[in-house]
C-alpha cells in the first residue's frame, strides 16, 4: 500500500446511511463518515428483504399476520444470509478491515474472518430489545406481535452466543448495552460508541401558534414509537385536558404510521400529523416541549439528542432516557406515568426559565458527550 493510500474498509449495513430518517440509518451515516477520515470506505447496503423467498415470505407474514410469524421456521426477516447475492459480490474481494453494522449482518462477514480485522457495531443487544418490546406488546394485548418478537428474541440469543466471540471488537451505544453484551458473551472486547448528533446554530423563527406545543419525533413503523403516540393520545392528553390547562397542540413527525394510527390522530382535536419530514428544524423551532413517552426499546434515543441539540426542553420516560447520562431536573424532566408526564409539562408551561435552564444544560451535555469526537473509539 502506497504511503498516501488509506487502508480499505468494507462497511456492511442493512440500510443506506442517511440523515433525518430512522435512527438506524442515522447511526450508520455517522459511523461510516467517521471511518472515512482514515479509511477508503466502501458501503454495501444489503437489504435482506430481497435475499430469498423464505425471507420475503417471513417479512410479509410478520407485517400482516404476526401471530403466524411466530411459528414460521427459520431466521427473523431481518437476518441476512451469507449466501445472499449482494453479499457474494463483495466477499470475493479483499479489504484491510470490515465493519459490520448490526448483528443481523454478521453472516455477511463470515468470509472475512481470519483474513482481516472484523468489527461489529451492535448498537443494541437485539435479544434484549425484542424481549422488551414483546413484553410491551403483550401488555397492550397484541399477542400475535408479542409471540413473534419473543420467537425472534430466542433466535437472537442463540445468534449472539455464536457470532459475538468471532469479531475482533464489538461496539454498543451505551454502558448499559455493553454490560448486557458482557453478560451474554464474556471475554468479548466490547467498546462504547455513543450515538451522536450535530449541533447547528439556533435561528429565531416566528411562532405559528400560541398554543402550548408538544412535539413527538420518530418512525411510527417502529412499535415502541407507535405505542408512544397511542399512549399520548389515549392516556396523557386526556389528563392534560382534565386539568384544564388551556389549549395544547401535539405535533407528530415521522413516517410509517399505520392507517389505523393515522385515523386515530386525525379524529383527536389538537393533534397534527406531519408525516415524514426531511428537515426537522422547523418542527423543533415551533415546539415548547419534545415529549418522548417510550415504554420499550433499546440503545439510546437519537430523538432526545436531537431535541437537546435544538435547545428544546425534553420530557421523557425513564425508558426513553436509558443509556444517556442525564439527570431528572438537570438536562430533562422524567416521568413514568401519565400524571407525572403531565405534571412535568405543567412545570415547563408555568416556568419558562426552567425550560431555558434545561435546554442550556442539555446542549452542553450533547456537545461534550455526543458530538463527533465521541466516535473516536471506532479508530
C-alpha positions as CSV (number, residue, x, y, z in Angstrom):
1,X,0.0,0.0,0.0
2,X,1.4,3.4,-1.0
3,X,2.3,5.8,1.8
4,X,-0.5,8.2,0.9
5,X,-3.2,5.5,0.4
6,X,-5.8,4.9,3.0
7,X,-6.5,1.3,4.1
8,X,-9.6,-0.1,2.6
9,X,-12.7,-0.8,4.7
10,X,-15.9,-2.5,3.8
11,X,-18.9,-1.2,5.7
12,X,-21.7,-3.7,5.7
13,X,-25.1,-2.2,6.6
14,X,-28.8,-3.3,6.4
15,X,-29.7,0.2,5.3
16,X,-28.4,3.1,3.3
17,X,-26.6,5.5,5.6
18,X,-28.6,8.8,5.6
19,X,-29.5,11.7,7.8
20,X,-33.0,12.6,9.0
21,X,-34.5,9.1,8.6
22,X,-34.5,6.2,11.1
23,X,-32.1,6.1,14.0
24,X,-30.6,3.1,12.3
25,X,-29.8,5.0,9.1
26,X,-28.5,8.0,11.1
27,X,-26.1,5.9,13.2
28,X,-24.9,4.2,10.0
29,X,-24.2,7.6,8.5
30,X,-22.4,9.0,11.5
31,X,-20.1,5.9,11.9
32,X,-19.4,5.5,8.1
33,X,-18.5,9.2,7.8
34,X,-16.1,9.0,10.8
35,X,-14.4,5.9,9.4
36,X,-13.8,7.7,6.1
37,X,-11.3,10.0,7.9
38,X,-8.7,7.2,8.0
39,X,-10.1,4.6,5.6
40,X,-11.2,4.3,2.0
41,X,-14.7,3.2,2.8
42,X,-17.0,1.2,0.6
43,X,-20.6,0.9,1.8
44,X,-22.5,-2.2,0.9
45,X,-26.1,-1.7,1.9
46,X,-27.7,-5.1,1.8
47,X,-31.4,-5.3,2.2
48,X,-32.4,-8.8,3.5
49,X,-35.9,-8.4,2.0
50,X,-34.8,-9.5,-1.4
51,X,-32.3,-12.1,-0.3
52,X,-34.5,-15.2,-0.7
53,X,-38.2,-16.2,-1.0
54,X,-38.3,-17.5,2.6
55,X,-37.1,-14.2,4.0
56,X,-39.6,-12.2,1.9
57,X,-42.4,-14.5,3.0
58,X,-41.5,-14.2,6.6
59,X,-41.3,-10.4,6.5
60,X,-44.7,-10.2,4.8
61,X,-46.3,-12.5,7.3
62,X,-44.6,-10.7,10.2
63,X,-46.2,-7.4,9.0
64,X,-49.7,-8.7,8.1
65,X,-50.1,-11.6,10.4
66,X,-47.6,-11.6,13.3
67,X,-49.4,-14.4,15.2
68,X,-48.5,-16.7,12.3
69,X,-44.9,-15.4,12.0
70,X,-44.1,-16.8,15.5
71,X,-44.5,-20.3,14.2
72,X,-42.7,-20.0,10.9
73,X,-39.4,-21.9,10.8
74,X,-36.1,-20.1,10.0
75,X,-34.5,-16.9,10.9
76,X,-36.1,-13.5,11.5
77,X,-36.9,-11.5,8.4
78,X,-34.0,-9.1,9.0
79,X,-31.4,-11.8,9.3
80,X,-29.1,-11.7,6.3
81,X,-27.9,-15.0,4.9
82,X,-24.2,-15.3,4.0
83,X,-25.1,-16.5,0.5
84,X,-27.3,-13.5,-0.4
85,X,-26.4,-12.4,-3.9
86,X,-25.2,-8.9,-2.9
87,X,-23.0,-10.4,-0.2
88,X,-21.3,-12.8,-2.5
89,X,-20.3,-9.9,-4.8
90,X,-18.3,-8.2,-2.1
91,X,-16.9,-11.2,-0.2
92,X,-14.8,-12.3,-3.2
93,X,-12.7,-9.1,-2.8
94,X,-10.0,-8.2,-0.3
95,X,-10.3,-5.4,2.3
96,X,-8.0,-4.3,5.1
97,X,-10.9,-4.0,7.5
98,X,-14.6,-5.0,7.7
99,X,-17.1,-3.1,9.8
100,X,-20.4,-4.8,10.2
101,X,-23.4,-2.7,11.3
102,X,-25.9,-4.6,13.3
103,X,-25.9,-8.3,14.3
104,X,-28.3,-9.3,11.5
105,X,-25.5,-8.6,9.1
106,X,-23.0,-10.9,10.9
107,X,-23.1,-13.8,8.5
108,X,-22.0,-11.4,5.7
109,X,-18.6,-11.1,7.4
110,X,-18.0,-14.8,7.7
111,X,-15.9,-15.0,4.6
112,X,-13.5,-12.3,6.1
113,X,-12.8,-13.9,9.4
114,X,-9.1,-14.7,9.6
115,X,-8.4,-12.5,6.5
116,X,-8.7,-9.1,8.1
117,X,-9.9,-7.3,11.2
118,X,-13.7,-7.6,11.6
119,X,-15.6,-5.3,13.9
120,X,-19.3,-5.4,14.8
121,X,-21.5,-2.4,15.7
122,X,-24.4,-3.9,17.6
123,X,-25.8,-0.6,18.7
124,X,-28.1,-2.5,21.0
125,X,-28.5,-6.2,22.1
126,X,-31.2,-7.5,19.8
127,X,-32.4,-10.3,22.0
128,X,-32.9,-8.0,25.0
129,X,-34.6,-5.2,22.9
130,X,-37.0,-7.6,21.3
131,X,-38.0,-9.2,24.6
132,X,-38.6,-5.8,26.0
133,X,-40.8,-4.8,23.1
134,X,-42.6,-8.2,23.2
135,X,-43.5,-7.5,26.8
136,X,-45.0,-4.2,25.9
137,X,-46.9,-5.7,23.0
138,X,-48.3,-8.4,25.4
139,X,-49.4,-5.7,27.9
140,X,-51.2,-4.0,25.0
141,X,-52.9,-7.3,24.2
142,X,-51.1,-7.5,20.8
143,X,-50.5,-11.2,21.5
144,X,-49.5,-12.1,18.0
145,X,-46.8,-9.5,17.7
146,X,-45.6,-10.4,21.2
147,X,-45.3,-14.0,20.2
148,X,-43.4,-13.1,17.0
149,X,-41.0,-10.9,18.9
150,X,-40.4,-13.5,21.6
151,X,-39.6,-16.0,18.9
152,X,-37.1,-13.6,17.3
153,X,-35.5,-12.8,20.6
154,X,-34.9,-16.5,21.2
155,X,-33.2,-16.7,17.8
156,X,-31.0,-13.7,18.5
157,X,-30.0,-15.1,21.9
158,X,-28.5,-18.1,20.1
159,X,-27.0,-15.9,17.4
160,X,-25.4,-13.6,20.0
161,X,-23.6,-16.6,21.7
162,X,-22.5,-17.9,18.3
163,X,-21.4,-14.7,16.5
164,X,-20.2,-12.1,19.0
165,X,-17.0,-14.0,20.0
166,X,-16.0,-14.2,16.3
167,X,-15.5,-10.5,16.0
168,X,-12.3,-8.6,17.0
169,X,-14.3,-5.8,18.6
170,X,-18.0,-5.2,19.4
171,X,-19.4,-1.7,19.7
172,X,-22.6,-0.7,21.6
173,X,-24.3,2.6,22.1
174,X,-24.3,2.8,25.9
175,X,-22.7,1.4,29.0
176,X,-26.0,-0.5,29.8
177,X,-25.8,-2.2,26.4
178,X,-22.1,-3.1,26.9
179,X,-23.0,-4.7,30.2
180,X,-25.7,-6.8,28.6
181,X,-23.2,-7.9,25.9
182,X,-20.6,-8.9,28.6
183,X,-23.2,-11.0,30.3
184,X,-24.1,-12.8,27.1
185,X,-20.6,-13.2,25.7
186,X,-17.9,-13.0,28.4
187,X,-14.5,-12.2,27.1
188,X,-15.7,-10.2,24.1
189,X,-13.8,-6.9,23.5
190,X,-16.8,-4.5,24.0
191,X,-16.4,-0.8,23.4
192,X,-18.9,2.0,23.8
193,X,-19.6,4.2,20.7
194,X,-22.4,6.6,21.6
195,X,-25.0,7.9,19.2
196,X,-24.0,11.4,18.0
197,X,-25.8,14.4,16.7
198,X,-24.6,17.6,15.2
199,X,-25.4,21.0,16.8
200,X,-26.3,23.8,14.4
201,X,-26.8,27.4,15.4
202,X,-30.3,28.2,16.5
203,X,-32.1,30.7,14.3
204,X,-35.0,32.7,15.6
205,X,-38.4,31.9,14.0
206,X,-41.9,33.3,14.3
207,X,-44.3,31.1,16.2
208,X,-47.2,29.8,14.1
209,X,-49.4,29.0,17.1
210,X,-49.8,30.4,20.6
211,X,-50.9,27.0,21.9
212,X,-48.5,25.1,24.1
213,X,-46.9,22.7,21.7
214,X,-45.6,19.2,22.3
215,X,-43.5,17.5,19.6
216,X,-43.0,13.8,19.1
217,X,-40.5,12.6,16.5
218,X,-40.0,9.1,15.4
219,X,-40.5,6.4,12.8
220,X,-44.0,5.2,13.5
221,X,-43.4,1.9,11.8
222,X,-41.3,1.0,14.9
223,X,-43.7,-0.5,17.5
224,X,-42.4,1.5,20.6
225,X,-42.9,4.8,18.7
226,X,-46.4,3.7,17.6
227,X,-47.2,2.8,21.2
228,X,-45.9,6.1,22.4
229,X,-48.2,8.1,20.2
230,X,-51.2,6.0,21.2
231,X,-50.2,6.4,24.8
232,X,-50.0,10.2,24.3
233,X,-53.4,10.4,22.7
234,X,-55.3,7.9,24.9
235,X,-53.7,8.4,28.3
236,X,-51.7,11.6,28.5
237,X,-53.6,14.3,26.6
238,X,-56.9,13.4,28.4
239,X,-55.2,14.1,31.7
240,X,-53.9,17.4,30.5
241,X,-57.4,18.4,29.3
242,X,-58.9,17.2,32.7
243,X,-56.6,19.7,34.5
244,X,-57.9,22.5,32.2
245,X,-54.6,23.9,31.4
246,X,-55.7,25.5,28.2
247,X,-55.2,24.5,24.6
248,X,-52.3,22.1,23.9
249,X,-51.1,21.0,20.5
250,X,-49.4,17.7,19.8
251,X,-47.3,17.6,16.6
252,X,-46.2,14.1,15.4
253,X,-43.4,14.0,12.9
254,X,-42.4,10.7,11.3
255,X,-43.3,8.3,8.6
256,X,-44.6,4.8,8.8
257,X,-47.9,5.4,10.6
258,X,-50.4,2.7,10.0
259,X,-53.9,3.6,8.6
260,X,-55.4,2.9,12.0
261,X,-53.0,5.2,13.8
262,X,-53.5,7.9,11.2
263,X,-57.3,7.8,11.7
264,X,-56.7,8.0,15.5
265,X,-54.6,11.1,15.1
266,X,-57.0,12.7,12.7
267,X,-60.0,12.5,14.9
268,X,-58.4,14.0,18.1
269,X,-58.5,17.8,18.2
270,X,-55.2,19.4,18.6
271,X,-53.2,16.5,17.1
272,X,-51.3,17.3,13.9
273,X,-49.6,14.5,12.0
274,X,-46.9,15.9,9.7
275,X,-45.7,12.6,8.3
276,X,-42.0,12.2,7.3
277,X,-40.1,15.5,7.4
278,X,-36.8,15.7,5.6
279,X,-35.7,18.6,7.9
280,X,-37.0,18.8,11.5
281,X,-35.6,22.3,12.2
282,X,-39.0,24.0,11.7
283,X,-40.8,21.5,13.8
284,X,-38.4,21.9,16.7
285,X,-38.5,25.7,16.4
286,X,-42.3,25.6,17.0
287,X,-42.2,23.2,19.9
288,X,-42.3,24.1,23.6
289,X,-41.5,20.5,24.7
290,X,-40.1,17.5,22.9
291,X,-42.1,14.6,24.5
292,X,-40.7,11.1,24.5
293,X,-43.0,8.7,26.4
294,X,-41.4,5.5,25.2
295,X,-42.2,2.3,27.2
296,X,-39.9,-0.2,25.5
297,X,-36.8,-0.3,23.3
298,X,-33.0,-0.5,23.4
299,X,-29.9,1.6,22.5
300,X,-30.1,5.3,23.0
301,X,-32.7,7.7,21.6
302,X,-31.4,10.0,18.9
303,X,-34.7,11.8,19.2
304,X,-33.7,13.1,22.6
305,X,-30.2,14.0,21.5
306,X,-31.7,15.9,18.5
307,X,-34.1,17.8,20.8
308,X,-31.1,18.7,23.1
309,X,-29.2,20.0,20.0
310,X,-32.2,22.1,19.0
311,X,-32.4,23.5,22.6
312,X,-36.0,22.2,23.1
313,X,-36.8,21.1,26.7
314,X,-37.4,17.3,26.9
315,X,-39.9,15.4,28.9
316,X,-39.2,11.7,28.7
317,X,-39.8,8.4,30.5
318,X,-37.0,6.6,32.3
319,X,-37.0,4.0,29.4
320,X,-36.6,6.8,26.8
321,X,-33.7,8.3,28.7
322,X,-32.0,4.9,29.3
323,X,-28.4,4.9,28.2
324,X,-28.0,8.6,28.5
325,X,-26.0,10.1,31.4
326,X,-28.7,12.7,32.2
327,X,-30.4,13.6,35.4
328,X,-34.0,14.4,36.0
329,X,-34.3,18.2,36.5
330,X,-30.9,19.0,35.1
331,X,-30.9,18.1,31.3
332,X,-34.6,17.0,31.1
333,X,-37.7,16.1,33.1
334,X,-38.5,12.4,33.7
335,X,-41.9,10.9,34.3
336,X,-43.2,7.4,34.0
337,X,-46.9,7.8,34.4
338,X,-49.4,9.9,32.5
339,X,-49.9,12.1,35.6
340,X,-46.1,12.5,36.1
341,X,-45.7,13.4,32.4
342,X,-48.5,16.0,32.5
343,X,-47.0,17.5,35.7
344,X,-43.6,17.8,34.0
345,X,-45.2,19.6,31.1
346,X,-47.2,21.8,33.5
347,X,-43.9,22.9,35.1
348,X,-42.5,23.9,31.8
349,X,-45.7,25.8,30.9
350,X,-45.7,27.7,34.1
351,X,-41.9,28.3,34.4
352,X,-40.3,29.2,31.2
353,X,-37.0,29.8,32.9
354,X,-36.9,26.1,33.9
355,X,-37.2,25.2,30.2
356,X,-34.3,27.6,29.3
357,X,-32.1,26.1,32.1
358,X,-32.8,22.5,31.0
359,X,-32.2,23.4,27.3
360,X,-28.8,25.0,28.2
361,X,-27.7,22.1,30.3
362,X,-28.8,19.6,27.6
363,X,-27.0,21.5,24.9
364,X,-23.8,21.5,26.9
365,X,-24.2,17.7,27.5
366,X,-24.8,16.8,23.9
367,X,-21.9,18.9,22.8
368,X,-19.5,17.3,25.3
369,X,-20.7,13.7,25.2
370,X,-22.5,13.1,21.9
371,X,-20.5,15.3,19.4
372,X,-18.4,13.9,16.6
373,X,-15.4,13.2,18.9
374,X,-17.5,10.6,20.7
375,X,-16.9,8.3,17.7
376,X,-13.1,8.1,18.2
377,X,-13.5,4.7,19.8
378,X,-14.1,3.4,16.3
379,X,-10.5,4.0,15.3
